[in-house]
Amino acid sequence: MTTKIDYHHLIQADKIHGSIYTSDDVYADELEKIFQNGWVYVGHESEIKKTGDYLVREIGRSSVIMVRDKSGTINVHSNRCTHRGNMLCNESEGNKRNFTCPYHGWVFGLDGELMDVAYPGGFDRPLSELGLQALFSDSYRGFVFASFKQPAISLDEHLGNAKSLIDRSCEMSPTGKIDLKGGWVRQRFDSNWKMLPENDTDGYHVNYVHQSFVMAIESQYGEFVGTEDSIKGVIKDWGNGHTEIDFSAGYAKTLDWLGSTPEKVKSYVDSMHKAYGQEKADKILFDGPPHACIFPNLFLGEMNIVIFQPTGTNSAVQWSTPMFLDGAPELDFKLIRQSEGALGPAAFLLADDASIAERAQKALLSGDPWCDLSRGLNRETTDENGVITSHMTDETSNRGFWHHYRKVMSGEG
Amino acid sequence: MGQVSHEVAHELENFIVHEAKLADESKYQEWEDLWADDAVYWVPVKEDDDPAQKISLLYDNRTRLATRIRQLKTGYRYSQLPVSGMRRVISNFEYSEEAEGRFQVEANFFLPEFSIQSVRDFRVWSGRITYIVSRRGDSFQIHMKKIVLVNGTEPIPTLSFLI
């Protein structure tokens, strides 16, 4: 970076400057400050159940391998041979006993240690100095986060209040565990990555971007597109950039979020009652899963898990998979079909979100650069934990994202 | 599976060319009318994926296919507003008769799309299609259309047109 970017000017209490989406300098700065130096979501433990199971993901522009080693530990390594920098793993997932570089045959163990080099006679260095670069990693309820540099705060502090959102996702399962084995769809957006988390917890656009969906199909979302007074959902800023649309207050009946009834999914309801007791289980089954973004790149998208991947100033990829519930495999088929209906390039919802984001990416380059973000400032409330709540259509969530982003980008948090 | 005569192969090809033209021109209702009640309109991520266990890019039964068409017809489906310009080429046909009057047709396709809705990108889609069709009146009806993209595992841009 040659010039210092003034994030306090670009992001204010009630407005943001369009260049925050379109500037290559801002993007380069984010790759370092957000995607190298801070906690980034990589994957879920259920995706690599057995020794040697691995998956390859991108953190910013860096490819990483998340792998379960012989001791059962989950490691996140840079996907780059320590010899001459070749890509170790070109597959996106699989199972290996070790990782062998295709260039000169260096062999690395699942724990990242360099085990062997070809023709060792000409090589004096101790193998122990040339293990794969390990990322700092930690997990919460199976959600694995990592960072190239030691983050300034622990994962526990970073998640903060939002741990309760992850708890809510997990508690949809009678065993408290989710199982991400349904495969991934990846959708390309020709827009800046920040439009994805912003839009996914924007409660204001539903009746407009998704008007065709509301007209074509009856769903639980019909309860959230009425008049300003009739919409009972709320928007929440949980702190640290974590944001939520909380639909629970707007649901009319138990299992609305699943588009089902207790009679239709009796075995699931019974196992929830057995696991949590009648009262707590009934509350879980009424309130449903969270619809919440965990800063910077994880979306707990009701019964889906979603990852945001920046791929350039003007492009991003949204990954999505159905959130299967351990102990309730009878829901899998329905969850897959619902995920396809909502998320991905052919879906009833996300296809339109992408087009709208892409239009914004173009329009932001023209005219007055400011975007208004004041909606709801006149009616927010803050609870004793600092969680800010407002009407579902208010920009409380967007402000929560941007004000945390400003803190990170200006080196204050 | 049985061999198909040249005459029947020609009939099947004509039907598929007709289906492709309706899709190219976003003639939603006429296209929907080609489908049978047990329709499966399917774009898997990977060819061998079991749709009962793995997510697809698109997996419509007859009800959902009708919803898809209803949504496109609302006039507010922004990702197809205006509709994409498309002219697909379908070739390398292989035909077989599954049962009396019921056929499987496989073909390669090459679909140039002008995605006019936002970025005005010219895109190319390609892959292998498998149709299951059966005779209905003097034409056919579609029971299944499975489209395996050559790049289904990669990030895919908007796919809300009829593929």
Interface residues (C-beta under 8 A of the other chain):
Chain A: S92 K181 G182 G183 W184 V185 R186 Q187 R188 D190 V209 Q211 S212 F213 M215 A216 I217 T311 V317 S320 T321 P322 D332 F333 I336 R337 S339 E340 G341 G344 P345 A346 F348 A351 D352 A354 S355 I356 E358 R359 K362
Chain B: V43 V45 K46 D49 P51 A52 Q53 K54 I55 S56 L57 L58 Y59 R64 T67 R68 R70 Q71 L72 T74 G75 Y76 R77 Y78 S79 L81 Q117 S118 V119 D121 T153 E154 P155 I156 P157 T158 L159 S160
